[in-house]
Amino acid sequence: MSVQQLDQAVAALLIIFGLWLVYTGMNYGVMQGTTPGAGLFPIIIGSSIVLFSAINLYRALDGLEKLGSGISGREAAKAGVVIVALLIALWLIPYLGMMIATMLAMAAIGLALRTEPGPIFFVKLAAVSVITPIILLLLFQNLLGVPTPRGPFGF
């Protein structure tokens, strides 16, 4: 399978996944009175995935993108690490809570995709991996009123 065919297949699968997210989000409810419901975020994300994947599929089928002949083993390994980190994070959410699982996933993905050497990178990665989930937790729970899965530590 060529990279172009793989691109087309992944775009088609992402369209299906995005539609599934929208369908699932609708079952959770879009609004609860004046508060966003649990389904609003999946609907927004799913719609975005469908839109951008449809654009990508159109461009791939029309030949507007010229892709290389393949990817290196190193790049494939990086993609594999990202996929595994996301799957492990999903598995850990019921046990550790959304915030800690997200922190660990962001740190693992950042290490896998590291582009700059040196200790400054680790400081930046630690800051982003800790601060981003905290901001998102505060945003969803306090501002939007959307509950997130909590772990044994209460967050």
C-alpha positions as CSV (number, residue, x, y, z in Angstrom):
1,M,0.0,0.0,0.0
2,S,1.4,3.4,-1.0
3,V,1.5,6.4,1.4
4,Q,-1.2,8.1,-0.8
5,Q,-3.5,5.1,-0.5
6,L,-2.9,5.0,3.3
7,D,-3.7,8.7,3.5
8,Q,-7.0,8.1,1.7
9,A,-7.9,5.1,3.9
10,V,-7.1,7.0,7.1
11,A,-9.1,10.0,5.9
12,A,-12.1,7.8,5.2
13,L,-11.8,6.0,8.6
14,L,-11.5,9.4,10.3
15,I,-14.7,10.5,8.6
16,I,-16.5,7.5,10.0
17,F,-14.9,8.0,13.5
18,G,-16.0,11.7,13.5
19,L,-19.6,10.8,12.5
20,W,-19.6,8.2,15.4
21,L,-18.4,11.0,17.8
22,V,-21.2,13.3,16.7
23,Y,-23.8,10.5,17.0
24,T,-22.5,9.5,20.5
25,G,-22.4,13.2,21.6
26,M,-26.0,13.7,20.6
27,N,-27.0,10.7,22.8
28,Y,-25.3,12.4,25.8
29,G,-27.2,15.6,25.2
30,V,-26.0,18.9,23.8
31,M,-27.3,21.3,26.5
32,Q,-28.7,20.9,30.0
33,G,-30.7,24.1,30.4
34,T,-28.2,26.9,30.0
35,T,-25.2,24.6,30.6
36,P,-23.4,22.7,27.9
37,G,-24.1,19.0,28.1
38,A,-21.7,16.2,28.1
39,G,-22.2,15.7,24.4
40,L,-21.3,19.2,23.2
41,F,-17.6,18.7,23.1
42,P,-17.7,15.3,21.3
43,I,-20.1,16.9,18.7
44,I,-17.7,19.8,18.1
45,I,-14.6,17.6,17.9
46,G,-16.4,15.0,15.8
47,S,-17.7,17.7,13.4
48,S,-14.2,19.1,13.0
49,I,-12.7,15.7,12.4
50,V,-15.4,15.0,9.7
51,L,-14.8,18.4,8.0
52,F,-11.0,18.2,7.9
53,S,-10.9,14.6,7.0
54,A,-13.3,15.1,4.1
55,I,-11.1,18.0,2.9
56,N,-8.1,15.7,3.2
57,L,-9.8,12.9,1.4
58,Y,-10.9,15.2,-1.4
59,R,-7.4,16.5,-1.8
60,A,-6.0,13.0,-1.8
61,L,-8.4,11.6,-4.3
62,D,-8.0,14.7,-6.6
63,G,-4.2,14.4,-6.6
64,L,-3.7,17.8,-5.1
65,E,-1.2,16.5,-2.6
66,K,2.1,14.9,-3.6
67,L,3.2,12.6,-0.9
68,G,6.6,10.9,-0.6
69,S,7.1,7.3,-1.3
70,G,7.0,6.2,2.3
71,I,7.9,6.9,5.9
72,S,11.0,5.9,7.8
73,G,11.0,3.3,10.5
74,R,11.8,6.0,13.0
75,E,8.7,8.0,12.0
76,A,6.5,4.9,12.1
77,A,7.9,4.1,15.6
78,K,7.0,7.7,16.7
79,A,3.5,7.3,15.4
80,G,3.2,3.9,17.2
81,V,4.3,5.5,20.5
82,V,1.7,8.2,20.2
83,I,-1.0,5.7,19.5
84,V,0.0,3.5,22.4
85,A,0.3,6.5,24.8
86,L,-3.2,7.6,23.9
87,L,-4.6,4.1,24.3
88,I,-2.9,3.7,27.7
89,A,-4.2,7.1,28.8
90,L,-7.8,6.1,27.8
91,W,-7.3,2.9,29.8
92,L,-5.9,4.8,32.8
93,I,-8.7,7.5,33.0
94,P,-11.1,5.4,35.2
95,Y,-8.2,4.6,37.6
96,L,-6.3,7.9,37.7
97,G,-8.8,10.4,36.6
98,M,-8.8,12.6,33.4
99,M,-6.2,15.1,34.6
100,I,-3.4,12.7,35.7
101,A,-4.0,10.4,32.7
102,T,-3.8,13.4,30.4
103,M,-0.6,14.6,32.0
104,L,1.1,11.3,31.6
105,A,0.0,11.0,28.0
106,M,1.2,14.5,27.1
107,A,4.6,13.8,28.7
108,A,4.9,10.4,26.9
109,I,3.9,11.9,23.5
110,G,6.2,14.9,24.0
111,L,9.2,12.6,24.8
112,A,8.4,10.5,21.7
113,L,8.2,13.6,19.4
114,R,11.0,15.5,21.0
115,T,12.7,17.9,18.5
116,E,15.1,19.8,20.6
117,P,17.9,18.4,22.9
118,G,18.8,19.7,26.3
119,P,17.3,20.3,29.7
120,I,15.2,23.3,28.5
121,F,13.0,20.9,26.6
122,F,12.2,18.9,29.7
123,V,11.3,22.0,31.6
124,K,8.9,23.1,28.8
125,L,7.4,19.6,28.5
126,A,6.8,19.4,32.3
127,A,5.2,22.8,32.3
128,V,2.9,22.1,29.4
129,S,2.1,18.6,30.6
130,V,1.1,19.9,34.1
131,I,-0.5,23.2,33.3
132,T,-2.7,22.3,30.3
133,P,-4.7,19.6,32.0
134,I,-5.2,21.8,35.1
135,I,-6.5,24.7,32.9
136,L,-8.8,22.3,31.0
137,L,-10.1,20.8,34.2
138,L,-10.9,24.3,35.6
139,L,-12.4,25.3,32.2
140,F,-14.7,22.3,31.9
141,Q,-15.7,21.9,35.5
142,N,-15.9,25.5,36.8
143,L,-16.7,27.6,33.7
144,L,-18.7,25.1,31.6
145,G,-20.0,22.9,34.4
146,V,-19.1,19.7,32.5
147,P,-18.0,16.9,34.8
148,T,-14.8,15.0,34.1
149,P,-13.8,11.6,35.4
150,R,-12.0,11.9,38.7
151,G,-9.4,9.5,40.0
152,P,-8.6,8.4,43.6
153,F,-6.9,11.7,44.4
154,G,-10.1,13.7,43.7
155,F,-9.1,15.3,40.4
